[in-house]
Amino acid sequence: MNNPKKLYSDIFDDTGVELAVFNRKNKKMTVVRGLSFLFSIVPLFIFLPNKPFVAAIAFTVFIVIFIFSIVKQTKYRNRMSYLNAKHNFVEKELDALDGDVSSFYDGKQYSNGSHEYSGDLDLFGKKSLFQFINRAVTNKGRVLFSDWLKNPTTEKENIIQRQKAISELSEKASWIVDYYATAGTDIDDKKTGQIMSWLKQPSFFLDKKTKIISNIITLITFILFGFTVFGYVSTIAFVMYLFLVPLGYSSLKVKKVNDLHQQVSKTEENLQLYSKLIKKIEEEEFGSDILAQLKNNLSSENGNASQSINKLAKLSSAFDNRLNIFVGIIINAFLLWDIRLSGKLELWKERHCDNFPKWMETLNTFDAYNGLGLFAFNNPAFIYPKINNSVIIDAEEVGHIFISEKNRVGNTIDIKSQKQFRIITGANMAGKSTYLRTIGTNLLLAMTGVPVCATKFDFSPIKIFTSMRTDDSLQSDESYFYAELKRLKQMIDMLNSGEQLFIILDEILKGTNSKDKQKGSFALVKQLITMNAVGLIATHDLALGNLMDEFPDNIKNKCFEVDTIDDKLKFTYLIRDGVAHNMNATYLMRKMGITI
């Protein structure tokens, strides 16, 4: 069995040791860098007047050492940056294994109050399902994963293929850690949006006329520069030529150049990072259909994705030289730099405009899948559910992933066919609501393709609808009761439209008086039995259990009991057959000093 804690602890220790080594190397190279620069200058003052040759040799030697130290330090710092990211990532994973996921992004922005189950099953926000599982560093990767949670597939083959992909990734935990260490931190996708926008724009610098004129002007420029050096053309005349011809021609294209530069400017860092991450995917072997196809998307007749994106990064960096006005004037005067770079960029666009969006989509999809693979690795005791069309859900020892293993209590659920409901009664804090969320969350995980917290989990893919937490709204002048009615109407409308739903309701019609509540609850359950629905209904109203007598083929009563031992409440959190007998509200009120 995998041992996540050991893997992360080993990586944490190893990167810590390596960081210390590179930190010492970097400090030594800082000294070398400073001394070599000093020793390159001092000989000029000492030997230059009388021994210029010695001064030149000394200067050259120490400048070479100085440059060497800069190159070395750059490599050291890049390695240290990678090691720091890796060290920090596994440290957060170790915290996550202990139940603390606060350092991971919580996805609150994806929350939607009107969604069928998002709020009730804690999909987004602090200590949410998203925060427990997501590790994506690209915004599009996070959006994709949030969509998988909000709109899980109900196609059997899709779920099976996802399970295979996630299972394969769970065996590549070290590779996934390396992937996220390479990423370092969350990636700003805004620059990618600039590139996507540019790919849709028409090209202006690839016509033959522009290329011929540019080559002729550049050739003449270098010929005149040679004549100027040898004294055949005056410097003033040559400078006037530069301003009138090369720079004058560049000015005719300056608006188009500026528009292009605005779209690709300062994208080098992002593109280099994309290139590195994609290269990691290209170099890894994948056997599952989903991952193998994703990797295949990174190849094209014009070259693989990592090399092509790296080339675009270099072109973007070279184009940014024009941001320095002095350098921009010189390179445009001699090389028509803006026009030439614009042409090279547009040539890249012509070759890869169809591929780049596919490459980014592939990277984002891998980014989302990697988090699922790591979730599977982090929970080796979880199982991959089986799709079984002869049951709705048949599971044993089902627990909630938010509850630590030592405190987790597993329960069963067995619903064979449509129009079957479990009426769940029980005392306050006995476990009803937790049980509802446990079943709903694991059913959602099952359709997402990841392992579930259970020892057995057979199910048929089915859409989920919950009504557990309902808030009033002062802004829209809605009462609590009206908000709940709207929620129930949303459910009925979906059923009337032909949707098949697994329904989870916690305390129907909480916002009205007990008589109305009971009457309405009876009517709703009876209506649901006649519709394309199945599910769980928790309630404090024990009378609702009487419906089993009227609908013995559709309803079974389940309960969570609480026992009083030595004047203390004892909760087992185990589901039982029948209607609950023991309630604890008056007991708790007495304990709080409220006279009963």
N, C-alpha and C positions, 0 to 999 in steps of 0.2 A: 504493500500500500504506500502511496506517496506520503511524504512527510514535509508539508509546506514550511513548518516552523524551522526545521533543520536546514532546508535549502536557503531560506531567507537569512537565517542566522549565519550560515557559512558565507554567503555573499556579503553580508554586512561586515563580518570580521575581515574577510579577504580584501574588500575595497578599502576598509579602514587602514590596513597595513600598507596597501599599495599607495594610498593617498599620502601617508607619512613619508614614504620613499620619494615620491615625486615632489613633495613639498620641500624636502631637503635638497633635491637636485635643482629645483627652481631657485632656491636661495643661493646656492653655489653659483649658478649661472648668472644671477643678478650681480654677484661680485665680479665675475669674469667680464660681464658686459660693461660695468662701470670702469674697471681698471683698463680694459682694452681701449675704451674710448679715450681715457686719460692719457695712456701711453702712446696713442696715435697722434695726440696734439703736442705733447711735451717735446718730442724730438724735433718738431718743426722749429721751435724756438731755440733749441740747443744747437742743432746741426745745420739748419738751413743756410745761415750766412756763410759758413766755411766748408761744410760737407753736404751739399745738397743731395748727392746720390745716397748717402747714408740716411738722410732725412726721408727721402722718398721710399727707400726700402722699409724703414721702420714704420712709416705711416701706412704703407700698403699691407704689411704683415698684420699690424694691430687692427686695421680696418676690416681685414678679412676675418680676424678672430671676433671682432665686434659683430659683424654681420652673421657669422656662425652662431654666436650666442643668442642673437635675436631669433633666428630660425629655431634653435633648440628650445628656447623659452616658449615660443609659440606652440610647439609640439607638446611641451610639458603642460602648458596651461589648458590646451584642448583636451589632453588626457585627464587632467585634474577635473575639468568641468564635467566630463563624461562620468568619472568615478564618483564625483559628488552627487550627480543626478541619480546614479545607480544606488549609492549608499542611502540617499534620502528616500528613494522609492521603496526599497525593501524594508526600511525602517517603518514606513507608513503601512506596509503590508503586515508587518509583525504586529503593529497596533491594531490593524483590522482583524487579525486572528483573535485578538483579545476583546473584540467588540467595539473598538474605537475607530470609526470611519470618518471622523470629523474633518480630517485633513483632505479628504477627497471632495470633489465638486458635487453639490447636492441636487443640481438640476431643477431648482425651484422654478425657473423661468418656463419650464415645460408643463407646469401644472395647469389643469383646466377644470374648473369647478363643475362644469356641466358634463364632463366625461362620464362614461358609464360606470367606472369604478376607480378612477385615478385617486381621488381623495380618500376613499374608504380603505383602500389597500395600501396607502402610504407609498405611492409610486415615486413622488418627488418631494424634495425638501430635506430638512435635517433628519438623519437616521431613517432615510427612505430606502426603498428597494433600489432606486437608481444609484444612490450614494454607496450602497453595499456592493454593487456589481460593476458599475461603469468605471472604466479607466481611460477612456478615450481622451486624447489630447487635442484633436481637431474638433472644431465646432460642428462640422458636418457629421463627424463620427458620433458625437453626443446626440445630435438631432436624430440620426438614424436609429440609435439604440432606444431613445425615448419613444420613437415611433413603433419600434418592435414591442415595447411594453404597452403602449396605448392601443395598438392594432395588431395583436398577435395573429399569426396565420392559423387557420383551421384546416389547412390542407395536410393530409397525412404524410404524403411524400416529402413535402417541404420540411416538416418537423423532423422526419427521420434523417434527411440530408443535413439539417442543422446539427442534430445530435452527433453525427459523424464528424462534422467539421469541428465542433466544440470539443469533442472527445480527443481529436487529434491535437488540437491546440493545448489541451490540458497536459499533454505529454511533452510539450515544448515550453514549459514554464521559464526555463533559463533564457530561451530565445525571446520570449515575451518581455522579460525583465530587461534584456539587452535592448530590445526595441524601444521601450519607454525611457531607458537611460539615454539612448541616442537622441530621442525627442527632447529630453531635458525638462521641458515645461509645456504648458498649453501653447498651442500655435495660433497666432492671429490670422484668421482666414480672410481678413479684409484685402490684403495684398493679392491673394489668389483671385478674389473677385475682380480686381483690376485686370489681371491677366485674362480671365474669362471674358470680360467686356471687350478687351483688345482683340481677342480671337475672332470676334464677330464683325470687326470693322474691316472695310475694304482696304486693299493695299495701294500705295501710291509711289513706291520707290523701286518697283521691280521692272518697270518698262525699259526697253533697250535704249531708248533715247537718253534717259537719265544716266544709265550706266556708261554709255559711250562718251557723253559730255564730261562726266566725272573723271573718267580715265584720261581723256585728252587734257583737261585742265591740270590734273595732278602731274602728268608727264611734263607739260610745259613749265609748271612750277619748279620741278626739280632741275630741269635744264637751265632755267633762268637763275636758280639758286647757285648752280655750278659756275655759270658765267659771272655771277656777282662775287663769288669767292675768289675767282681768278682775276677779277678786276675788269672784266669786259662789260659789265653792267653796273651802274652806280647803285649804292645801297638805297638811296632815296627812290630811285625808279623801281627797284624791286619791291620795296615796301608799298609803294603806290599800286603796283600790280596786284599785290596780295589783297589789298583792301578793295580794289576795283573788280577783280576777276574771281578768285576763289571765295573770298568772303562775301562778295557781291552776289555770286551764284548761290551760296549757302543761304543768304538772306531771303532769296526768292522762295526757299523751301522751309523757312524757319517756323511758320505757323503749323505746318503738318508735322514737322519734327517735334515741336513742343507738345503737340497733342499726343503723339506717340510716346514721347518720354514721360509724360504725366501718367500714362497707363502702365508703363513697365518700370518706372523709377523706384529704386530702393526695394526691389523685390528679391535681390540676390540672396539674402539670409534665409528667407522662407523657402526659396527654390532649392538652395543647397540642402536644407533640412529635409525637404520632400525627397530629394535625390538620394540622400543617405538612407531614409526609412524605406523607400521603394527598393533600393539595392539589397537591403536585408531580406526583403520578401523574395526578390529575384534569386538570391543565393540559397534560399531554403527549399527543401523538398517537401511537397505536400501530396498526400494520397487521396484525401476525401474529394468528392466531386466539386463541392463549392469552392474550396480553397485552391484546388488545382486550376479551376476555370478562372478564378480571380487572378492567380499568378499569370495565367496565359494572356490575360488582358493587358499585361504590361509589355508585351512584345508587339512589334509592328515591322513592316517592311522597311521602314526608315530608321530602324535602330530600336534598342530597348529603352524603356522609360527613364531609368536612372541616368543613363548617359545623355539622353536628349534633354532632360530637365536641367542637368548640370551644365550643358552647353548654353541653354537659355539663361541660366544664372550668370555665367561668365559674360555673355553679351549684355545683360542688364548692368553688370558691374562696370563694364567698359563704357557703356553709354553714360553712366553717371559721372564720368570724367568731365563732362561738359558743365557740371555744376561748379567747377572751379573756373572762373571767368578767364583768368590768364591762360591756363592750360587749354581751355576750350577754344580760345582765339588761335593759339599756336597750332593745335592739331587740326583745326578746321581750315586754317590758311594753307597748310602743307598737304593735308590728306583728305580734305572734305569729310572729316570724321563723322559728323552728324548724318550726312547723306549715306555714307558707306555702312555705318552701323544700322541705320534705319532699314537699308536694303537687306542686310544680313538677318535682322530681326523679322522682317516680313517674309524672307525666304524660310526661316524656321517656322513661322506661322503657317505658311502654305503647306509645309510638309506635315505638321503636327496638330493643326487646328481641330481635327476630328479626334485625335488620340488623347490630347491633354485632358479634356473633361472626363474621358473614360479612365485615365490614369488616376485622376484625383478621386473619382468615385470609388475606384478599387482601393486606394489607400484609406479612404474614409471607412469603407466597409471592413477592411482588415482591422482598422483602429477600433471599431465597435466589437468585432468578433474576439479580438484579443482579450478584452475585459471579460467576456463570457468564458473564454478558455481558462483565464486565471481564476475566475469564480469556481469553476469545476475543479481545478487543481487545489484550491484552498479548502475544498470541502470533500475530501476523499470518501467520507462515509455516506454521502448522498448518492442516490441512484438515478439512472436514466429511466424515466417512465416508459411504459409500453402502451402503445395505441391499441385499444381493444374495443371494437365496435359492438360487442355484446353487452357492454356496460356503459353507463355515463361516467361513473367514477367508482373505483374499488381500491381502497388504499389502507395501509396499516402503518402504525407508528408514525403518523404524519405530525411534524413539528414545524414551528415557525422559525425562519432563519434569523429573525431579530433576537431570539432568545438563546442565550449561551447553552452549549451542550449539557453542562452540568445542571442547569435549571430547566431544561426543556422537557416537557411531558408529551409523549406521542399519543395520538388518538386514531381511531379508525373512522372510515366512512364507506358506505356501501349503498350506492344508488344504481339500480340495474337499468331502469328505462325511463322514458319521458313521462311527464305528468306525475312524478314522484316527488314528494316533499318531506323533509324532516322538520318537525316542530320541536324546537329546542327550548326547554325551560330550565330555570335554575336561579339560585340566589345571586345577589350582587357580588361581584368579584370572583365568582365561582369558575369563570372561564368561557362563558358563552361567546362574547365578542371576540376574544382571542382565537377561539376555535373557528369562527366564521372567517376571520382574516387568514388563519392558517390554511384553511381549505382553498380559499380564493387565491391566495398568493401562490401556493404550490401548483394549482391548476394553471395559473398564468405562466409560471416558470416552465411548466411542462410544455405549453404551446410555444414558448420562446426557444425551447430546444436544450435548456440547461438541466443539470441534475436537480432533483427535488429532495427535500428533507423528509424521507420516508424509508421504510424497509420494503414496501411494495406500493406501486402506484400504477394501476391500469386505468385508462381513461379514453373517452371519445372527445376529440377537439370540439369545443363549443364556446360561443361567445358568453362573456360574463357581464352581469349587471348587478350593481349593489345599491342599496339604500340603507346606510348605516349612520352616517353623520350628515345632518342637514342643518344649515345655518340660516337664520333670518337675515334680511338685507334691509338696512335702514336707507341705503342709497336708492334702492328701487321700491321702497315702501312695501316690502313683503313681510308678512308674519311668518313665524316658524312653520305653522301649520300649512300655510299656502305654499311655502317653499317645498315642503314634503309632498304635497299633492302634485305639484309640478313634476317632481322627481318620479312619482308613481305613474303619472300620465306619460312621461317620456318612456317608461318601461312598457306600458300597455300599448303605446303607439308602435313601438318596435315589434312587439309580439303580433299586433294586428297586421303589420306589413309583411309578416311571414318569417321573421327572424326566430331562430331557435336560441333560447337563452338559459344559462345557468344563473338563477336568481339567488341573491343573498340579501336578506332583509333582517335588520336588527330593530326590534320594537316598532311595529307598524303604528302609524298615526300617533306619534308621541305628543303631538301638539294640541290634542283635544281632550275632552273629559272622558272618564273611564267607560261610561255607557256608550257614547258615540264610538270610542276607540274599539270596543269589543264588537259592536255591530259592524263597523267598517272593516275590521280585520277579518271577521268571518266571511263577509261578502268578497273581499279581495282574494282570500285563499281559495274560495270556491271558484271564483272566476279564473284564477291561475291554473287550476286543475283542468279546466276545459280548454286551455290554450297550449301552445307549443312551448311549455316551460317545465323546468325542473329546478330544485334547489333547496336552500336552507332558510328557515325562518326562526329567529330567536325572539322570545317574548317572556315577560313577567306574568302575562295573563294565562293562568293555568287552565282556564276554561277553553282556550284555543286547542288544548289537547283532546277535547271531546270530539273534534272533527274526525279523529281516527275511527270512531265508531260509525260515522256516517260514510267515510271514504276509506275503508280498510285496505283497499288495493293501491291507494295513492298516498296515504299519510302514515308515517311512523313517528311515534313520540320518542324523543331522546332528552336526556337531562344531565345537568351538572349539579351534584349534591354538595352540601357543606355540612360537616358534622361538628357537634359541640362536645368537646372532651375536656373535663375539668374546667368548665366555664371558659374554654378557649375554642376559637373557630379552627377547624382543620379542613384545608382545601386539598383535594386530591387532583383536581383538574382533569379527571378522567370521565369521559362521556359514558353514560349508562342508558339502558332502555327505560322507557316509561316517562311519567310526568314527575317533576321535582316535588318533594314533600317539605323540605326544610328551607326556610327563608331566614335572612339575617339582618333585615333592615332595622327591626326594633332592637336587636342585640347591639348593633353598632351605634345606634342612637343613645342607648343607655351608657355605653362605654364612653361616649363623648359628653355625658352629663346632661343629656336631654331627658326630661321626665316623661315617661310613657304612661 
